[in-house]
Amino acid sequence: MERPAEPIIHADMDAFYASVEQRDDPSLKGRPVVVGGTGNRGVVAAASYEAREFGIRSAMPMVRARRQCPGLVVISGNFDKYCEASRAVMEIFRSYTPLVEPISLDEAFLDVGGSVRLFGQPIDIGHAIRDRVRREVDLPCSVGIGPTKFAAKLLSAKAKPDGLLHVTADQLPAFLRPLPVGDLWGAGPKTVERLHAYGFRTVGQLADADRRTLERVVGDAVGGHLHALAHGRDVRSVVPHEAAKSISNEVTFDEDIDDPEHLARVLLALSDKVGRRARKAGLAGRTITIKVRFASFETITRSASLANPTDRTHDIVDIATELLDSLRLERVRVRLLGVGVSNLSDAATARQLALDADPRWEDLDRATDAVVERFGRERIGWAALLDDDDEGFRYPTREDRLDE
């Protein structure tokens, strides 16, 4: 069967974190809900569509969000729960094609050009995906279907919330022409401002312009990229998988911290999360990095590399602590602290290389991982953290991630 002209699907979960919370607590349905930091410096990580009616958006300071919506429901969040929902959704995607490129926990590109013999045309597959995600995971999903990745992503955004939009290759140029230049993938605020200054406000105007003119306005790379997109051209293919480059976790404090012992405990909690996520992903890393942002907003990083990759919390904590101690902070006020592991490889291979390592630390990690997996983080933890009730220890921040 001939490959379809519009083989690319972009599937994007709607208000993902907030939708998961509304799914799991029926009393939240229809109410303005946000997930994010609850302290004075917290920010919105996700907002339900009911909250968006009040002008609340991701990355908005939580203090401002509460002012705009007095009845706002604020939830700290549960990253493990969101990961579980994401895995279920991605399994549905992969049941239609092996060519699935996750962009984040809540969105992915699919190339279904080779799947039409089994499942029908791309629009049929798009409807089937939405139906299954709603039926099996009980979450809303918006889908865009087009000839390129750019077109599919743009269409899924236009289909929100909880919709599907398909534009054929022949229809795409006319569809794009009236759209604002800011709708083009890669046109950030500064680029849009510069384009506006030169009189370019619609995609059609970019399409009609000479490529060299655009390159002079916004630079060769961006100008050529935007000119191609304005004509509906995008040569990027769906890449099924790219190995994670790092695993990291960081926390922004509600109040600046200048107590070295407090910082050391936070470092232990962050390292524990990073180690557990590395083991769950079957990965180990050679490079340990800490990130420190001071009250002045100056940010520094320090890294150290090991002879062999590790996924052991004990190793991560040791190196991270040495890096923090080397800064000799004393009573310097710290706004943010983070820990990361990079130069990743398969954990099984890493364990074979580290033949002289003390196996008791690995036994401890396996035992605590098993308890956390079955009963949750509250059931077991490091003794040094028993007296801490900082929400930064219990919940991962928006920056708690595998970076791809």
C-alpha positions as CSV (number, residue, x, y, z in Angstrom):
1,M,0.0,0.0,0.0
2,E,1.3,3.5,-0.9
3,R,2.6,5.6,1.9
4,P,0.0,8.3,2.9
5,A,0.7,11.9,2.2
6,E,0.1,12.9,5.8
7,P,1.9,10.2,7.8
8,I,2.9,12.2,10.9
9,I,0.8,12.4,14.1
10,H,1.5,14.6,17.0
11,A,-0.4,13.4,20.1
12,D,-0.4,15.8,23.1
13,M,-2.1,15.2,26.4
14,D,-4.3,18.1,27.6
15,A,-3.2,19.8,30.9
16,F,-1.5,16.5,31.7
17,Y,-0.5,16.8,35.4
18,A,-3.8,18.6,36.3
19,S,-5.8,16.1,34.2
20,V,-4.3,13.2,36.1
21,E,-5.2,14.8,39.4
22,Q,-8.8,15.4,38.3
23,R,-9.0,11.8,37.0
24,D,-7.8,10.4,40.4
25,D,-10.0,12.7,42.5
26,P,-13.5,13.2,41.0
27,S,-14.2,16.1,43.4
28,L,-11.7,18.1,41.3
29,K,-13.5,17.7,38.0
30,G,-14.8,21.0,36.7
31,R,-12.7,23.0,39.3
32,P,-9.7,25.2,38.6
33,V,-6.7,23.1,39.5
34,V,-3.0,23.7,39.2
35,V,0.0,21.5,39.9
36,G,3.2,23.2,41.1
37,G,5.1,24.6,44.0
38,T,2.9,25.6,47.0
39,G,5.4,28.0,48.6
40,N,5.9,31.7,48.1
41,R,8.3,31.1,45.2
42,G,6.4,28.2,43.7
43,V,5.4,28.3,40.0
44,V,2.6,26.6,38.1
45,A,3.7,23.4,36.4
46,A,0.3,22.6,34.8
47,A,-3.1,24.3,34.8
48,S,-6.5,22.7,34.1
49,Y,-8.6,24.3,31.4
50,E,-10.9,25.6,34.2
51,A,-7.9,27.4,35.7
52,R,-6.8,28.8,32.3
53,E,-10.1,30.6,32.0
54,F,-8.7,32.9,34.8
55,G,-5.6,33.6,32.7
56,I,-3.4,31.1,34.6
57,R,-0.6,29.5,32.6
58,S,2.4,27.3,33.1
59,A,5.5,29.0,34.7
60,M,3.3,31.6,36.3
61,P,4.3,32.5,39.9
62,M,1.9,30.7,42.2
63,V,1.3,33.8,44.2
64,R,-0.1,35.5,41.1
65,A,-2.2,32.5,40.2
66,R,-3.9,32.5,43.6
67,R,-4.6,36.2,43.2
68,Q,-6.2,35.7,39.8
69,C,-8.3,32.8,41.0
70,P,-9.2,32.9,44.7
71,G,-10.8,29.4,44.6
72,L,-7.8,27.8,42.9
73,V,-7.0,24.3,44.0
74,V,-3.2,23.9,44.3
75,I,-1.6,20.4,44.3
76,S,2.1,19.8,44.9
77,G,2.0,16.8,42.6
78,N,3.2,13.2,42.3
79,F,5.8,12.7,39.6
80,D,5.7,8.9,39.9
81,K,2.0,8.9,39.2
82,Y,2.5,11.1,36.1
83,C,5.3,8.8,34.9
84,E,3.0,5.8,35.3
85,A,0.2,7.5,33.2
86,S,2.8,8.5,30.6
87,R,4.0,5.0,30.2
88,A,0.5,3.7,29.7
89,V,-0.1,6.4,27.0
90,M,3.2,5.7,25.2
91,E,2.4,1.9,25.2
92,I,-0.8,2.8,23.3
93,F,1.1,4.9,20.8
94,R,3.7,2.1,20.2
95,S,0.9,-0.4,19.6
96,Y,0.2,1.4,16.3
97,T,3.8,2.0,15.2
98,P,7.4,1.5,16.4
99,L,8.2,5.0,15.1
100,V,7.3,6.9,18.3
101,E,9.4,9.9,19.3
102,P,8.5,11.1,22.9
103,I,9.1,14.8,23.3
104,S,8.2,14.8,27.0
105,L,6.0,12.8,29.4
106,D,2.9,14.1,27.8
107,E,3.5,14.4,24.0
108,A,5.0,12.4,21.2
109,F,5.4,12.2,17.4
110,L,4.3,9.1,15.5
111,D,5.1,8.1,12.0
112,V,2.2,5.9,10.9
113,G,3.2,5.7,7.2
114,G,3.9,2.0,7.5
115,S,0.8,1.2,9.6
116,V,-2.0,1.9,7.2
117,R,-2.3,-1.6,6.0
118,L,-3.0,-2.8,9.5
119,F,-4.9,0.1,11.1
120,G,-6.3,2.3,8.3
121,Q,-5.5,5.8,7.2
122,P,-3.7,8.2,9.6
123,I,-6.9,10.0,10.5
124,D,-8.4,6.6,11.5
125,I,-5.4,5.9,13.6
126,G,-5.6,9.3,15.2
127,H,-9.2,8.7,16.2
128,A,-8.4,5.2,17.5
129,I,-5.5,6.6,19.7
130,R,-7.7,9.3,21.2
131,D,-10.5,6.8,21.9
132,R,-8.1,4.3,23.6
133,V,-6.3,6.9,25.7
134,R,-9.7,8.1,27.0
135,R,-11.0,4.5,27.5
136,E,-7.9,2.9,29.0
137,V,-6.1,5.7,30.8
138,D,-9.1,8.0,31.3
139,L,-7.3,11.1,30.1
140,P,-8.0,13.6,27.3
141,C,-5.6,13.7,24.3
142,S,-5.4,16.1,21.3
143,V,-4.1,14.9,18.0
144,G,-2.7,16.7,14.9
145,I,-2.2,14.9,11.6
146,G,-0.2,16.3,8.8
147,P,2.6,15.8,6.2
148,T,5.4,17.0,8.5
149,K,6.4,17.1,12.2
150,F,5.9,20.9,12.3
151,A,2.4,20.6,10.7
152,A,1.3,17.9,13.1
153,K,2.5,19.7,16.2
154,L,0.8,22.9,15.0
155,L,-2.4,21.1,14.3
156,S,-2.5,19.4,17.7
157,A,-2.2,22.8,19.4
158,K,-5.1,24.1,17.3
159,A,-7.1,21.0,18.1
160,K,-7.0,21.6,21.9
161,P,-8.7,20.9,24.1
162,D,-9.5,17.2,23.5
163,G,-9.8,17.4,19.7
164,L,-8.3,16.2,16.4
165,L,-7.3,18.2,13.4
166,H,-6.1,16.9,10.0
167,V,-4.9,19.0,7.2
168,T,-3.8,17.5,3.9
169,A,-0.5,18.3,2.2
170,D,-2.4,20.2,-0.5
171,Q,-4.3,22.3,2.0
172,L,-1.4,23.1,4.3
173,P,0.1,26.2,2.5
174,A,-3.3,27.9,2.5
175,F,-3.9,26.9,6.1
176,L,-0.6,28.4,7.2
177,R,-0.9,31.8,5.4
178,P,-3.2,33.7,7.8
179,L,-1.5,32.4,11.0
180,P,0.7,34.8,13.0
181,V,4.5,34.3,12.7
182,G,4.6,33.3,16.3
183,D,2.9,30.0,15.4
184,L,6.0,28.8,13.6
185,W,8.1,26.3,15.5
186,G,11.3,28.1,16.6
187,A,9.9,31.6,16.4
188,G,10.5,32.8,20.0
189,P,9.5,36.2,21.4
190,K,12.7,38.0,20.3
191,T,12.5,36.6,16.8
192,V,8.8,37.6,16.6
193,E,9.6,41.1,17.8
194,R,12.3,41.5,15.2
195,L,10.0,40.1,12.4
196,H,7.3,42.5,13.5
197,A,9.7,45.4,13.4
198,Y,10.3,44.6,9.7
199,G,6.6,44.3,8.9
200,F,6.3,40.5,9.0
201,R,3.2,39.5,10.9
202,T,1.7,36.5,9.1
203,V,3.1,33.3,7.9
204,G,2.0,34.2,4.4
205,Q,4.2,37.3,4.5
206,L,7.1,35.2,5.3
207,A,6.3,32.7,2.6
208,D,6.1,35.6,0.0
209,A,9.4,37.1,1.2
210,D,12.8,36.3,-0.3
211,R,14.7,33.8,1.8
212,R,17.8,36.0,1.8
213,T,15.7,38.9,3.2
214,L,14.6,36.8,6.1
215,E,18.2,35.6,6.7
216,R,19.3,39.2,6.9
217,V,16.5,40.0,9.4
218,V,16.9,37.1,11.8
219,G,20.1,35.4,10.8
220,D,20.9,32.7,8.3
221,A,19.9,29.6,10.3
222,V,16.6,31.0,11.7
223,G,15.7,32.8,8.5
224,G,16.1,29.7,6.4
225,H,14.2,27.6,8.9
226,L,11.2,29.9,9.1
227,H,11.1,30.4,5.3
228,A,10.9,26.6,4.9
229,L,8.2,26.2,7.5
230,A,6.2,29.1,6.0
231,H,6.0,27.0,2.8
232,G,5.0,23.9,4.8
233,R,8.4,22.2,4.4
234,D,10.0,20.3,7.2
235,V,12.6,17.6,6.5
236,R,12.9,16.3,10.1
237,S,11.9,12.7,10.5
238,V,10.4,10.9,13.5
239,V,13.3,9.5,15.6
240,P,12.0,6.6,17.7
241,H,14.4,6.8,20.6
242,E,17.4,8.9,21.7
243,A,19.3,7.8,24.8
244,A,18.9,10.0,27.9
245,K,21.9,12.3,28.3
246,S,21.4,13.0,32.0
247,I,19.1,12.5,35.0
248,S,18.7,15.5,37.3
249,N,16.7,16.9,40.2
250,E,16.7,20.4,41.7
251,V,14.6,22.3,44.2
252,T,14.0,26.0,44.6
253,F,13.6,27.0,48.3
254,D,10.7,29.0,49.6
255,E,13.2,31.0,51.5
256,D,17.0,31.3,50.9
257,I,19.0,28.7,52.8
258,D,22.4,29.7,54.5
259,D,22.7,26.7,56.8
260,P,25.4,24.2,55.5
261,E,23.8,21.3,57.4
262,H,20.4,22.0,55.8
263,L,22.0,22.2,52.4
264,A,23.7,18.8,53.0
265,R,20.4,17.2,53.9
266,V,18.7,18.6,50.8
267,L,21.7,17.3,48.7
268,L,21.1,13.9,50.2
269,A,17.4,13.9,49.3
270,L,18.1,15.1,45.8
271,S,20.8,12.4,45.3
272,D,18.5,9.8,46.6
273,K,15.9,10.7,44.0
274,V,18.4,10.8,41.2
275,G,19.9,7.5,42.1
276,R,16.4,5.8,42.3
277,R,15.4,7.2,38.9
278,A,18.7,6.0,37.4
279,R,18.1,2.5,38.7
280,K,14.5,2.5,37.6
281,A,15.6,3.5,34.1
282,G,18.4,0.9,34.1
283,L,21.1,3.6,33.7
284,A,24.3,4.5,35.4
285,G,26.5,7.6,34.9
286,R,30.2,8.6,35.2
287,T,29.7,12.3,35.9
288,I,28.1,13.8,39.0
289,T,27.1,17.5,38.8
290,I,25.7,19.9,41.4
291,K,24.0,23.2,40.5
292,V,23.8,26.1,43.0
293,R,21.9,29.3,42.5
294,F,22.5,32.0,45.0
295,A,20.2,34.7,46.3
296,S,21.7,37.1,43.8
297,F,20.6,34.6,41.0
298,E,24.2,33.9,40.1
299,T,24.3,30.2,39.2
300,I,27.3,27.9,39.2
301,T,27.8,24.2,38.5
302,R,30.6,21.8,39.6
303,S,31.2,18.3,38.2
304,A,33.4,15.3,38.9
305,S,33.8,12.1,36.9
306,L,34.3,8.6,38.2
307,A,36.4,5.8,36.7
308,N,33.3,3.6,36.3
309,P,29.6,4.5,35.9
310,T,27.4,4.2,38.9
311,D,23.7,4.2,39.9
312,R,24.4,3.9,43.6
313,T,22.9,6.6,45.8
314,H,25.9,6.3,48.1
315,D,28.3,7.2,45.3
316,I,26.2,10.1,44.1
317,V,25.8,11.5,47.6
318,D,29.6,11.2,48.3
319,I,30.7,13.0,45.1
320,A,27.9,15.6,45.3
321,T,28.8,16.4,49.0
322,E,32.5,16.7,48.0
323,L,31.6,19.2,45.3
324,L,29.4,21.2,47.6
325,D,32.1,21.3,50.3
326,S,34.6,22.5,47.8
327,L,32.6,25.7,47.3
328,R,33.2,26.6,51.0
329,L,29.9,28.4,51.1
330,E,29.8,29.0,54.9
331,R,26.7,31.2,55.4
332,V,26.1,32.3,51.8
333,R,22.4,32.3,51.0
334,V,21.3,29.7,48.5
335,R,18.1,29.9,46.4
336,L,18.3,26.7,44.4
337,L,20.2,23.4,44.7
338,G,20.4,20.6,42.2
339,V,22.1,17.2,41.5
340,G,22.6,15.5,38.2
341,V,24.2,12.4,36.7
342,S,25.4,12.3,33.1
343,N,27.6,10.3,30.7
344,L,25.0,7.6,31.0
345,S,25.4,3.9,30.0
346,D,23.7,0.6,30.7
347,A,23.7,-0.1,34.4
348,A,24.3,-3.8,34.0
349,T,27.5,-3.1,32.2
350,A,28.5,-0.6,34.8
351,R,28.1,-3.2,37.6
352,Q,30.3,-5.7,35.7
353,L,33.1,-3.1,35.5
354,A,32.9,-2.2,39.2
355,L,34.0,-5.6,40.5
356,D,35.7,-4.2,43.6
357,A,32.7,-2.2,44.8
358,D,31.1,-2.9,48.2
359,P,28.0,-4.9,47.3
360,R,26.2,-3.8,50.5
361,W,25.4,-0.4,49.1
362,E,23.8,-2.1,46.1
363,D,21.9,-4.4,48.4
364,L,20.7,-1.4,50.4
365,D,19.5,0.4,47.2
366,R,17.7,-2.7,45.9
367,A,15.9,-3.1,49.3
368,T,14.8,0.5,49.6
369,D,13.8,0.7,45.9
370,A,11.5,-2.4,46.5
371,V,9.9,-0.8,49.6
372,V,9.3,2.5,47.8
373,E,7.9,0.8,44.8
374,R,5.4,-1.1,46.9
375,F,4.6,1.3,49.7
376,G,5.7,4.7,48.7
377,R,8.5,7.1,49.7
378,E,6.9,7.8,53.1
379,R,7.7,4.3,54.3
380,I,11.5,4.4,54.2
381,G,14.2,7.0,54.0
382,W,17.5,8.2,55.2
383,A,17.8,8.8,58.9
384,A,19.3,12.3,58.3
385,L,16.0,13.3,56.7
386,L,13.6,12.1,59.4
387,D,13.1,15.6,60.9
388,D,12.7,17.3,57.5
389,D,9.2,18.3,56.3
390,D,10.3,20.4,53.4
391,E,8.0,19.6,50.4
392,G,11.1,19.8,48.2
393,F,12.1,16.5,49.7
394,R,8.8,14.8,49.1
395,Y,8.0,16.0,45.7
396,P,10.1,16.3,42.6
397,T,10.2,19.8,41.0
398,R,9.4,20.5,37.4
399,E,13.2,20.1,36.7
400,D,13.2,16.5,38.0
401,R,13.8,14.7,34.7
402,L,15.6,12.5,32.3
403,D,17.0,15.0,29.8
404,E,16.9,13.8,26.3
